Amino acid sequence: MALCGKSNNYSSVDMEVGKELVLGAWDYKGRPAERSKTGGWKAAAMILGGEACERLTTLGIAVNLVTYLTGVMHLGNAASANTVTNFMGTSFMLCLLGGFIADTFLGRYLTIAIFATVQASGVAVLTISTIISSLRPPPCAANSDACIPATDTQLGVLYLALYLTALGTGGVKSSVSGFGSDQFDETNKEEKAQMLKFFNWFFFFISLGSLAAVTVLVYIQDNMGRQWGYGICASAIMLALVVFLIGTRRYRFKKLVGSPLTQIASVFVAAWRKRHMEIPSDSSLLFKIDDLLDSGKNIKQKLPHSKQFRFLDKAAIKDPQMPAIVTNVNKWYLATLTDVEEVKLVLRMLPIWATTIIFWTIYAQMSTFSVSQATTMDRHIGKTFEIPAASLTVFFVGSILITVPIYDRVVVPIAKRLLHNPQGLSPLQRIGVGLVFSIISMVSAALVEIRRLKVAQNAGLVNKPHEVVPISVFWLIPQFFFVGGGEAFTYIGQLDFFLRECPKGMKTMSTGLFLTTLSLGFFISSVLVSVVHKITGDTHPWIADNLNQGRLDYFYWLLAGLSSLNLLVYLVFAKWYVYKETWLAEQGYVVEEENGPTCH
């Protein structure tokens, strides 16, 4: 199977027989794609079903992993939290690697197929580690706090499973929604409308998989055993892979376009190599895209020459002896001014990128310490049914599903009238609301933890970590609710911002840049936990293995303070930022219509 395009020149024979072809798309044999036989909802359905299974698998592992690490592998609360956040952070960071491989070497289809196989292998190893007793430590002795921790070999097998899963997840996430959007032709009015609906359904299926993971799957893990829960995860991702492969004959494929990361790197290298040269006042001595005799320049959006980051202009300084029109140049020594301006656009987004990381640091607490809190509290509904601790995240998912329609039906109409913005809130305003929600969530978490510690002290349970503290677990709902609502604002606002503001042709890379904020948020959480744990020590620990002896509320106050400072910095950068559309209009440039989003 070819699985890639050959050229843009469609056969005249195909046109003569009346086949309606999709411009720029090919079928699995490398032939021009026929509209009636490829793409559309039949192809997209295969991808949507697979994404639901993939989300069920990844969240089914991550959301309840902290209780497995503390209860079965006998790790401390700090070590367990860091293991979870490092696992999640690595998964999102590897999206950049997956996107680079897809854009440069394999294409989206093969990237999804290969990395889904890697992900399935990782989940299979995880399942096996829960079945074979020698791969986990023995249970704690009855009525004793002395537990044998996991050995290096046991932890090695666990980490192998987790990071194989993370590698597979990163590759799949980087390409799956982009490949889904490839099944619709944005040059066709009807199919472009369907593509926009595809992203709504994509978000719905993600939420559906998440909901199943935090309810049914978590219940199975806690009540029937981890081997059943992780076995279902392994089966789900294998089913997703099989369903995805079944749709091969129906898919549309796009040709490789190369990675924008190479363009960014080459501009910096070219500027550095000519760092001692003076930038000419005569713009004719700068290499422009019109100086290239190459049809590829037609995919570029012409940008005005800006005065920001002037150092990079040196990359476009050309040799005075260079002919007016050239067919090819060494991009590592000479870049077009358009390439330079595209890199500048990316640099302009970096302050916003940096100030959104802290939100995902707070988000990380929902699957670590908030779950640990829940394990100590009364989780009963009635006399017999007990909610699994990790299932509290259902309020987090529910908050997202509630916030999105409320925003569309209530907030947008009001914001349109008050702000005179047809979108309601701008992307930066949406992100700002999400950051405010994250601060409120940490304040709520700190206040609830103060109350939980007081109840534990009054009940004489400070030194009894395995006893249930007589306080309802539903006190934790506000912190889950505000982080969930914050994600609905922040995630969608970030996605809109990075897709709207990135240069034409860099959407995949820009989405990967957005996903690194999630990754770095998890990693920063790990660093903060390690630093706090080391500074507070064992005498007066904030993050103790016995939460009743710790001061987790101090850690929450720390996050609330850091988030408040971050919000102030964010507001400064948001005020400074000028949207690309506004900037181009001010320079007298026509704003070209962008393709639909390629979110991951």
N, C-alpha and C positions, 0 to 999 in steps of 0.2 A: 504494500500500500504506500502511496506517495505521501499522504497526509500533509501536503504543503502545496502552495501555489507555484506555477511555473512562470507565468508572465501575465501582463495585463491585456495581451492581444488575443481576443477570443476568436475562435474559428468561424469563418464565414458560413461554413456548412451548418454549424449549430444555429446560426441566425436564419438560414434558409428554411430549415425544417420547423421554424416557429417556436423554438424553445426560448422561454424567458429566463435569461441568465442574470445572476447577481454580480454586479461589478465588484471586482476585488476579492471574490470568494471562490473557493474550490471544494470539490467533494473529496471523499477519502481516497480516491484514485488519482487525485491531482488534476481532474478535469474541471472546467468552469462549472460552478454550481448552478443547477436548475432551481428556480424559485419554488416550483411545485413539489420537488422531490427532496429538498434539503431544508434545514433550518426550521424556523417557526416554533410553534408551541409543542409540537411532538418532540423535537430535539430538546427544547428547553425543559420539558417535563422530566426527562432523564437526568438532567443536571440538577434540577430543584430537588428531586427525590434523593439524589445522592448527597446533596448539601445538608438536608435534614438529618440523614444518617451520620454524616461527618460531625455535625454539631452535637448530636446526641452522644457520640463517642468521646469527643474532646472534653466537653463540659461534664459528661458523666464520670470522667476520670478526675478532672481538676477540682470540681466543686466539693467532692467528698474525700479528697486525697489527704487532707490534713488530719482527719480522724483516723485514717488507715495508718498514717505515719506515727501518730501518738499512741493509738490503741493497739496496733499489731506489731509495728516495727520498733516501738518503744523509744522514739526520738522525743526530745524536749519540744516545748511549744515554739521556741525561737527557731530551732533547727528545722522543724516541720514546716513552719510558715515560710522560711527561706527556700526550702526545697520546692514548695508549691509555686512561689513567685518566680523562682529561677526557671522552673519548667515552663510556666506560661510566658515569661519574658523571652525565653529562647524560641518558643513557637512563633511569636510575632516577629522577632528579629530575623528569623530564617525566611520570612516572606520576601525580604530583599534578595536573598540568594535565589529563591524560587523564581522571582520575577526576572532576575538577570538571566537565569538559565532558559526560561521560557522565551524571553525576547530575543536572545542571542543564538541559542543552540537548538532547542527541542521544539519550540512552539508550545502553546497552551495545552493541547490535547495530550501529547506525550508526557508533558510535565505532570499533569494531573494523574495520568495512569501510573506512572513510575512512582511518584511520591505517595499516592494512595496505597500502593503495594508496600512501601516502606512503613507507612503508618500502620497498616494492618499487621505487619510483622512485629512492630513494637507492642501493639496491644495484645498480640498473641503471647509474646514473651511475658508481659505483665500478668496475663491470665494464668500461664503456667506457673509463675512464681507464687501465686496464691493457692495453687493446687498441691504443689510439692512441699511437704512440711519442712524439709531441710533448707528451703530457701527463705524461711522466716524464723525469727526467734521463738522459743517456747512461750506459752502464755504466762502471765504473772501469777505468782502463787496467791492462793485465796487469802483475803484479808491482809495483804502485804503490799507495801509500796515498792518493794525491791523487785525490779524487773530486769531481765537479761536483755541488754540492747542488741540490735542487729549487728552481725559481724560484717567485716569489710566485703566478704564474698557475697553475702546476702544483699548488702546495699549496692554492690557492683551490678548485680543482676537487675535490681530495681531501677538503678539509674540508666542502665543500658536500655531497658524497656521504655522508660520515660523519654529519653532523648532520641531514640528511634522514632517514637510517636511524635515528638516535637519537630523532628526533621521532616517527617511526612506531612504534618499539619501545615508547616510553613510553605512547603511546595504547593499543596492543594489550595490554601487560602490565597496565594499570590495570583492564581490563574482562574479559579472556578467561576467567579462572577463575570470576569472579562470574557471567558469562553462562552458563557451564557449569552452575553450581549452580542457576541459574534454571530449568533443564530438569527439575528434580526438585521435587516438592511436599513441603515439610518438614512440612505438616500431615497428610500421609498416612504412616502408619507404615512401609509397605513402601518407598515412594519415598524417605523420609528415610534409611533404611538404604542404599539405592542411592546416595544423594548422598554419604554418607561413603565408599563404595567409589570414587566418582568421583574424590575427591581423592587416593586412593591411586594410581589409574590416571593422574591428572594428573601426579603426581610421577614416576611410571614413564616416561611419555612425554617429560617434560622430560629425564630422565636418558638416555633412548634417543637423543633428538636431540643431547644433549651428547656422548654416547659416539661417535656417528657423526661429529660435527664434529671431535673431537680425534684421531680415527684416520684414517678414510677421507678426509675432506675435507682435512685438513692434509697428508696424503700426496700428494693430487692437486695441491694448491697448490705444494708444494715440488718435485715431480717432473715434473708436466705443465705447470705454469705457473699464475700467479695468475688469468689470464683464464678458465681452465677452472674453477678453484676458486670464484671469485666469480660466474662464470656459473651454476654449480650453485646457489649461494646465491640468485641472482635468480630462477632457475626454481623453487626450493623455495618461496620466499615467494609467488610468483605462483600456484603450485599450491595453497598453503594458502588463499589468498584465493578461488580458484575453488571449492574444496571447501566452504569456509565459506558462500559464497553459494548453493551448490546446496542446502544444508540449510534455506534461508529458510522454505519452506512448513512445515517440521517444527518450527521453534523455538517456544518460549513466550516471551512478552515481558511485562515488568513496567513499571508506570507510573513516571514520573519522581518522585523523592521530594525533590529539591533537595539542594544540597551542605551538609554539616555545617560546611564552612569559613565559610559565610555566618552560621550560628548563632554560631560562635565569635567571628567579627569583630563581630557585632552586640552580643554581650554585653559585649565590651571597650569598644566605642564608647558603649554606654548607661552603663556604669560610669564612664567618663571624663567624659561629659557631666554626670553628677551627682556628680562627685568631691568637691565642697564640701559635700555633704549628709551629715548624720549618719545612721548606720544605726540604725533604731528598735529599741528593746528589745522592742516589741510585734510579734510575728511576723505579726499580722493586717494590718499595714501593708506587708507584702511581698506582691508579686503571685504568686499560686500558679496552677498549671495548672488547678485546679478552678474558678478564676474565669473561665475561658474557655468560652464556649458554642461549642465546636468539636469535632467528632468526631475531629479529628486528634490530640487529646490522648490518645486511647486507645492510640496506638502508642508513647507514652512510658512508660518505667519510672519509677515514683515513687521518689525518692531522699530520704534524710533530710537535714536541713539540717546542714551541717558547719561547723566553725569555721576551717577552712583557707582561705587566700586570701579573707579577709573583704572586701577591697576590692571584689571582684566582686559582693557582695551588693547594692551600691548600684544595680546595674542593675535590681534587682527592686523598688526603692522606688517605690510608686505614689502618685498624687495622692490625698489624703484625700477629695476630692470625687468620686472615681471611683466609678461604680456597682459593686455587688457582683459582677454578672455582665456581661461584655462579649463582643461578637462578634468584635471585631478591635482590634488595637493597633499602634502604630508600634514594631516590634521594635528599631529603632535608638535608641529612647529608653526602652523598657520591655520587660524580659525576664521570663519566668516564673522562679520559683525553681528549678524543675526544669531549665530550660535552663542556669541558672547552675551548678547542681550537676553537670550533664553536662560543662560546660567545665572545672570543677574536677577531675573525673575524668581528663580529658585532661592537665591540668597535672601531676597526680600521677604520670603515667607518664613525664614528660619527663626526670627524672634517669636512669631506666633507659635511655631512648632515647639520651641523650647518652653514656652510658658503654659502649654497644655499638658505637659508630661505629668505634673503633680496631680492632676485629676485621676490619672490611672494608678498612681501610687495609693490614693484613697480607695479606688475601686478594688485594688488587690486585697484590702482588709476584709472585704465581704466574703471571700472564700478562704480566709485564714482565721484571724482572731475573732471575727464575728461568729464564725462557726464554732470556734473553741468556746466562746461565751455560751453559745446555745447548748453545748454538751453538759454544762453545769446547772442549767436551769430546768424548771418544771415544764416539760413539753407535752403534757397529757391534754387530750381533748376528751372529756368524759372520764370514765374510770378505767377504761381498757386501752384505748388507742393512744399511742405515743408517736408524735411527729419526729422523724429523723432530723438530727441537728442540721444537716446540709440542706434539707428541704425548706428551711427558712428563706432560701434564695428564691423561692417561688414568689415571694412578695417583691423581690427585686425585679424579676421578669415581668410580673404583673404590673408593676409601676411603669415599666417601659411601654407595655401595651396600652395602658390607660393614658399616659402622657401624650403619645403621638396623636391620637384622635382629638384629645382636648386642645392640643396646640393647633391642629388644622381647623377645628370647628369654632374655637373660642378665641385663642390668642391671636391668630392671623387676622381675622376681621377687625379686632380692636386695634392691633398694631398698624394695620393698613391706614386706619383713620387718623391715628395719633402721629405716626411717623411718616406717613405718605410714601410708604414703601410697598409696592405690589406684592412682595414676598412676605410681608409681615415683618419679621425680624431678619436682619442681615446675618450672614454666617458668623461674623465676629460677635454680634450681639447674642446669638444663640449659644455660642461657646461661653460667653461671659455669664449667662444665666446658669449654665451647667456648673461653672466654677463656684458660683454662689451656693448652689445646691450642695456641692461637695463639702463646703465649709459647714453648712447647717447640719449635714449628716454626721460630721465628726464631733460637733458640739453635742448633738443628741446622743451619740455613742458614749461620749465621756460622762454625761449626766446619768445615763442608764447604768454604766459600769460603777459609778459612785454608789448608786442605789443598790446594785447587786452585791457589792462588797459589804455595805452596811447590813443588809439582810443576812449575809453569810456570817458576819461577826455576831449579830444578835442571836443567831441560831446555834452558835458555837461550832461552826463548820470550817473555821479558818484552816485547821490542820486535818481536815477530812475531805480531800479532793474528789473522792469517788461518791460522796453523798450529794444528793440533789439539793440545791439551794432553793428554798421555798419562795420563788418569785417566778411569775409566768414568763415564758420565752417570748410572748407576744410584745413585751417591752422593747424588743429589738426591732420591731417592724419599722419604726420611723427611720432608723439609719439605713436599712435596706431600701425603703421607699424613696428617700431623698437621693441616694446614690443612683438608683434605677432611673428616677426622673432626670437626674443630672446627666446620665449617659444618653438618654433620648435627645437632650439638647446638645450636649458636647459632641457625641459621635456623629450625628447628622450634620451639625454645624461644621465640624472639622472636615468631614467628607466633602461637603459642598465647597468649602473654602479651598481645599487642596486641589480639587478637580477644576474649579472655576479659575483659579489664579495661576495654575501651572501652564507652561508653554504648550502650544499645540503639538501633539505627538509624544508628550511626556506624562500622560495620564496614569499609565501603569506604574512608573517610577514614583510619581507624586503620591499615589495611593499607598505605595510601599513606604514612603516617607511618613505618611500619616500613621501607618501601622507601627512604625518604630516608636511613636510616642507611647503606645500601649506597652511595648516591650521595655522601654526605658523606665516607665512607671513601675513595672513589676521589679526591675532590677534595683531601682532606687529604694523601693520598699525593703528589699533584702538588705541593702547597705544600711538603711536606717535601723532596722531591727538588730543587725550585728553590732552597730556602734552603740546603740542604747543598751543592749544586753551587756556589752563589755564595760561601759562606763558605770552603769548602775550595779553591776556585779551580782554576787550571790547574797549579800547581806541585806540590801534593800532593793531587790530587783523590781523593775517595772514589768518585765515580761518573764514571769516565773512559770515553771512547769506546773505548779499548783497555782492556778489563777487567783484563788482566794488569798494567797499570800503576796501577790503582786500588786502593781498599780498600773494596770492597763489603761486606766483613765488618763494618766499622765501622758502616755504615748499618744492617745487620741487628741489631747490638748495640744501636743507638739505638732501633730499633723494639721490641726485646725489653724494654729499660728502660722505654720509654713504656707498653708494654702491662702491665708489672708494676705501675707506679704506677696505671694505669687500673683494674686488677683490685682494688687496695686500695680505691679510691674506689667502685667498683661494689659491693663487699661491704658497705660502709657503707650505701649507698642500698638495697640488697637487704634488709638487716637492718631498715631503717627502714620499708620498704614493707609495707602491709597489703593483702591481696587484697580485691577488691571484694566477693566472696561472704562473706568473714569479716567485713568491715566492716558489711555490710548485716545479717548475722545478729546481730552485737553490738548493732545499733540496733533489733532486733526486727522487721525487714522480711523479708517472704517473698521469697526469691530466685526470680525468674522463669526459666523454661527459655529458654536462648538458641537462636537458629537455628544451623544448621551454619555452618562457617567459609566466608568468601568470599575466600580467599587469592589472590594474583596471582602 
